[in-house]
Amino acid sequence: MASSLHSLSSVYQDSNPSNYPQRQSFEVPPTKKWQIWQQLRQLAVPVWVDPSGRLNVVVSSALMAERVSTLIPH
């Protein structure tokens, strides 16, 4: 049991924690920008729109980066 717990927790640990926090910038369709912005706010991550219209997000871990990326249309 302990070994399966260990392997599960290692999945959530960042391979290189010094990569975080990091800013990510996304080009999103203008029609979806407000909706995506609200969803990102619900994750409690800092999010803003820069002058070029890109959504910018600060993620603090690989897990959060993954959750953010699932909200962004690819």
N, C-alpha and C positions, 0 to 999 in steps of 0.2 A: 504493500500500500504506500509506504513512504517513497519508494522509488517512482511510482507513477505521479505522486504529488510533486516530487522534485522535477520530473521532466515537464510537468505542466507549468510550474513556476518559471522554469528556464525559458519557456517559449515567450513569456511576457517580459523577460529581462532584455534590455537593450544590449546588443552586441557591443556597441560603443556609445556609452551614455554621454560622452563629451560632444556628440553630435547634436545634443539637445540642450536648451530649447533652440529651435530653429524657426525661421520665418519661411513660409511657403506661399507662393503666389500662383493664383489660378485665373485663367481666362474663362469666364462663364458667360453664357448667353444672357443678354440684358433682360430678357423676359423672365429669367429664373433667378436673377441675382438677389432680389429681395427675399424670396423664399429660401434660398440656400443660406443667405446671411442669417435669417432667423433660426434655421436649423443649427448652424454653427454656434450661435449664441446660446442655444440650449445645451450644447456640450461644454459651455463655460470656458471657451477658448477666446483669447483676444482676436478680434477680427475687424478689419477695416477695408474700405475701398480706396485705392490710390488714385491719383489724378488721371491715370491712363484707363481707369475703369476696371482694373483687375482686383479680385478679392485677395486679400492678404491675411494669413492666419499664422499665429505663433503656436507651434505644437511643442509639448514638453517631453514626449516619449514616442517610441515607435508604435505603441498601441494606439495612442491618440492620433498619430499621423495616419494610421490605417483607418480609424473611425472617420476622420475628416475626409479622406480620399473617397470613402464610400458615398459621401454626400455630393461629391462633385461629378457632374456628368462628364464622361470621357468620350 
